[in-house]
Amino acid sequence: NFAASDFFAQLGLTEAPVHVAAKQGVQDSMDDLKRIAVDIAPIDSADLRRSGEAKVVATPVLIVGDVTFEAINDGFDYATWIHEADYNLGPLSQQAPGTDGYSVGNKYLERPLRGESDKYLRWIAEEIKDAVGD
């Protein structure tokens, strides 16, 4: 039984330039996704927008980027409801300009993830390319 993660860890590949570059590309992408999502999340009390968090977790063989929002009100998961539901925007949300061609509204995380995915893949590839010197 071959455990690739143990093999790569023993080789010290967690510090390999390509791994570091890929992690940086993912972090840059997650930071940008969070920036856009925060700017297009509906506004009521601004708790939802303030809750946005971008993080990257790297293992020797896997790099995972994550953007999350958390807004719980009396046990109700407001962040998920606002993301998934269809509803009428309140006055603050209607007046907010949005950003990068995205309007304020539901699917505030999904829309930019889908719309910017090619850019994020390009950023990650460019970081790796720079790391290997080509």
C-alpha positions in Angstrom: 0.0 0.0 0.0 1.6 3.3 -1.2 0.8 6.5 0.8 1.7 9.4 -1.5 1.3 11.9 1.2 3.9 10.2 3.4 6.2 9.8 0.5 6.0 13.5 -0.5 6.3 14.6 3.2 9.5 12.6 3.6 10.9 14.3 0.5 10.1 17.6 2.0 7.9 18.7 -0.9 5.8 20.9 1.4 8.5 23.5 1.0 9.2 22.9 -2.7 9.1 26.1 -4.7 6.2 24.8 -6.9 4.2 23.9 -3.8 4.8 27.3 -2.2 3.9 29.0 -5.5 0.7 27.0 -5.9 -0.3 27.9 -2.4 0.3 31.6 -3.0 -1.8 31.4 -6.2 -4.6 29.8 -4.4 -4.4 32.3 -1.5 -4.4 35.3 -4.0 -7.4 33.7 -5.7 -9.3 33.2 -2.4 -8.5 36.7 -1.3 -9.9 38.1 -4.5 -13.0 35.9 -4.4 -13.7 37.1 -0.8 -13.2 40.7 -1.9 -15.8 40.4 -4.7 -18.2 38.3 -2.6 -18.1 40.8 0.3 -18.8 43.7 -2.1 -21.9 42.0 -3.6 -23.3 40.3 -0.5 -26.6 42.0 0.5 -26.4 44.5 3.3 -28.7 44.7 6.3 -26.6 45.1 9.4 -23.3 44.5 7.5 -22.7 41.4 9.8 -22.7 39.2 6.7 -20.1 41.2 4.9 -17.9 41.5 8.0 -18.0 37.7 8.4 -16.2 36.9 5.1 -13.1 34.8 5.6 -10.6 33.5 3.1 -8.1 30.7 4.0 -5.9 28.2 2.5 -4.9 24.8 3.9 -2.0 23.0 2.4 -0.8 19.4 2.9 2.1 17.8 1.0 -0.2 16.7 -1.8 -3.3 19.0 -1.6 -4.0 22.7 -1.4 -7.5 23.7 -0.6 -8.8 27.3 -0.7 -11.9 28.2 1.2 -14.1 31.4 1.4 -16.8 31.3 4.1 -19.4 33.6 5.4 -21.2 33.1 8.7 -24.1 35.1 10.0 -26.3 33.4 12.6 -29.3 35.2 14.0 -31.2 33.5 16.8 -30.1 30.1 15.5 -31.1 30.9 11.9 -28.3 30.5 9.3 -28.7 33.9 7.6 -25.6 33.6 5.4 -26.8 30.4 3.7 -30.4 31.7 3.3 -29.2 35.0 1.8 -27.0 33.1 -0.6 -29.5 30.6 -1.7 -33.0 32.2 -1.5 -34.8 34.5 -3.9 -35.9 37.7 -2.2 -36.4 41.4 -2.7 -33.3 43.4 -1.8 -33.6 46.0 1.0 -32.8 49.7 0.5 -29.1 49.5 1.4 -28.5 46.6 -0.9 -30.4 48.3 -3.7 -28.2 51.3 -3.4 -24.9 49.4 -3.2 -22.9 49.5 -6.4 -21.6 46.0 -6.5 -18.1 45.4 -8.0 -16.2 44.0 -10.9 -19.4 43.7 -13.0 -21.4 41.8 -10.3 -24.5 43.2 -8.7 -25.5 42.9 -5.1 -27.7 39.9 -4.4 -28.0 36.2 -3.8 -25.4 33.7 -4.9 -22.9 36.4 -3.8 -20.2 33.7 -3.5 -21.2 31.3 -6.3 -21.5 33.9 -9.0 -17.9 35.3 -8.7 -16.5 31.8 -8.2 -17.9 30.7 -11.5 -17.3 34.0 -13.3 -13.7 34.4 -12.1 -12.6 30.7 -12.2 -10.5 31.0 -15.4 -8.7 34.0 -13.9 -8.0 32.1 -10.7 -6.6 29.1 -12.6 -4.4 31.5 -14.7 -3.1 33.1 -11.5 -2.2 29.8 -10.0 -0.5 28.6 -13.2 1.4 31.9 -13.5 2.7 31.5 -9.9 3.9 28.0 -10.6 5.4 29.0 -14.0 7.4 31.8 -12.2 8.6 29.3 -9.6 10.0 26.9 -12.2 11.6 29.7 -14.1 9.8 29.3 -17.5 
